[in-house]
Amino acid sequence: MKKIGLLFLLVTSMGFAQEIALLKYNGGGDWYANPTSLPNLIKFANQTINTNIKAKPATVEPGSPDIFGYPFVHMTGHGNVVFSDADIVNLRNYLLSGGFLHVDDNYGMDQYIRREIKRIFPNQDLIEIPGNHAIFQKPNVFASGLPKIHEHDNKRPQAFGIFVENRLVLLYTFECDLGDGWEDPEVHNDPKDVREKALKMGANILNYIFNN
């Protein structure tokens, strides 16, 4: 069994809470955007899909060996992203070892993160994930794929992925702003149904990580 899968099988069987992390990256982009998003997603998932995730997410750097302790790492922001060569090697090893990276473009990150993803997987292209993929089907059904949370450029929301041996290891959500939808209600004043869509999609991502 792969390193990450074995570690978290043992942790889960012993009854310990799982832990997820936020990626702290260099380049000047605001990696710390949406500070209430992950805690709210964790609370929602623990209440609705029977996960057992620690209430406070960790913070981890892309070049740190600590990243191998988290089955799910979330990344967001509005601006530039720069990974060092060592970061690239560590992230690639993490993803090939069973880890999962969710990149949520908070508007303005797209050109930078695409460049860095290409450095992590130079021989692979991001593939748009169809609406019939498992990540859109369980436990909440999103028949049309990724939901639209914020308008921005009024483009359709798209979910892109990197697959390794048919396993989705990197999810890039674009023109969607899931993380904004996970934040406290007063931050963006999103309607209740919009926040619920965002949280349900986030729960689907976590369900995919912990059950596949």
N, C-alpha and C positions, 0 to 999 in steps of 0.2 A: 504494500500500500504506500502511496505517496506520503512524503513527510508531513504536510499539513493535515491531510486526511487522517493519518494515524494519530497525530497529536490530539486532534479535536474529537476523535472517536473516544480516546482515553479520557479526555476532560469531561465529555458529556456523560460517559458511563459512570464516572465518579460523582456526578451530580454537581460539579462546579459550574458557575456561570461562565458562559462564553464571553469573549471580548472582541470588539471591533475597534477600528482606528481611523483617524483622520490623517491624511498625508501632509506633512510640512515640507514644502519644496522651495527651491531657490528660483531667482529670476525676477523677483519684484512683484509677482502676482499675489493677490490677497488670499492665500491658502486658508486663512482663518475666517473667511466669509461665512455667513449663515451659522452663527455660533449655537443657535437653539435647534438647528435642524436634526442632527444626529441623535441628541437626547430624546427629542420628540418621536423620531422614528423608532428608536429602541423601545420606548414606552408603548407605542402603538403595536409593534410586533409582539412584544411580550404579552400584551393583553389579548391580541386577536389571533395569533397563529402559534401560540404556545412555545415561543422561543424563550431562552433563559440567558439573556444578554445583560452584562453589567450596565447599570444605568448611565454611567459616565464613560464616553468613549476615550480611548487613549489617543495620544499624538505620536506619530512615528515619522522618521525621515527616510527617504527612499534608499539611502545607502546603508541604513542600520541593519545589523543582523536581527534586531528585535522584530522586524517586519514579519519574520517567519512564524511569530507567535499569534498572528491574527489571520483568520480565514477570510476576512473581508476588510478592505481598506478603501476609504472614500476620499475623493479628491475634488475640490471645487475652486472657484475663483473667477476673476474677471480679466486677468492680464497675462503677462509673460510667464513662461515656465521654462526653466533650464535645469536639466539633469546633467550631472558630471558623468564621465565615462564609468566611474565606479558605481554611481547610482544606476546607470543603465544595466550593468552586469547584474547587480543585486536584484533589481526589479524583474529582469528576465528570469533569473533563477527562482525567485519567489513565485512567479506566475507559472513557470514550468513545474514547480514542486507542489502545485495544488492550491496556491493562493489566488485571490480574486481582487481586481482593481476596478472600482466604479468611478469613472470620471464624469462629473456633471458640469457642463459648461454653464457658468452663471452669467454668460454674455460677455464676449470679448476674449475668451481663451482659445477659441477654435484654431486659429492659424498656428498658435504656438504648441498646443498639445498634439495636434496632428503630426507636426515635425518630430516631437519627442517620441510619440508612439512608433513612428517609423524607425527611429533609432533603436528602440527596444526589439522590434520585430521587423528587421529590414527586408525580409523575404516574404512578408505577408502584408496584405492590404486590409484596411477596415472594411467589413462587410455589413451592409444594412441587414438588421435582424427582422425577419418577417413576423407578422402578427400571430402566426400559428406556432411560434416557438414557445417552449414550456414556460419561459420567464413571463410571458403575457397570459398564461392560462391558469396558473395555480398560485395561490388559492383563489385569487380574484381574476376574473376574465376581462381582458382588454382586447376585444376581437380585432380592433383596428391598430393594435400596437400601442406605442408610447402615447400617453395622454398629453394634451397641451395644457400647461399651467400658466405661463406668462407669454405675452404676445411678442415683444421685442420686434423682430423684422417681419412679423406676420408670415413666417415660413412654417411649413408643417414640421411637427416634431419628428425627430429621427433617432433611432437607437442603432448604434454601430457596434460591432464586436470583433474581437480577435479570438479565433478558435484554435485550440491545440488538441488534436486527436478527437475532434467533435465535441470537445468541452469548451464552453465559453469561459475564457479566463480574464478578459478585459471588456467591460461594457462602457461605451461612451454615449451619453445622452446629450443631444444637441437640440437647440431651439425648443426647449421644454421647461427647464428650471425646476426640476423635482425638488431640489434643496430649498428653494424659496417656498415651495408649497409645504414643506415639512416644518418651517419655522413657526414660532408663536403667532397666533392669529393677528395680533396688533402690529406685527412687523410690516406686513404687506397688505393687510386688510382684505385678504382673499376670501371669497364666499366659502361657506362651510363645505359645499359640495366639491369645490375645487381643491381645498386642502385634503378632503377625504380621498379624492382620486390620487393625489400625490402620495399620500401615506399608504394607500393600498398598493400602488405600484412599487413603492419602496419595500413593503412587506413581501411582495412577490420576489424581488431581488434577493432579499435575505432568505426566503424560503428556498430559492434555487441554490443558494450557497450551501445551506445546511442540510439539504435533502437530496443532493445530486453527487 
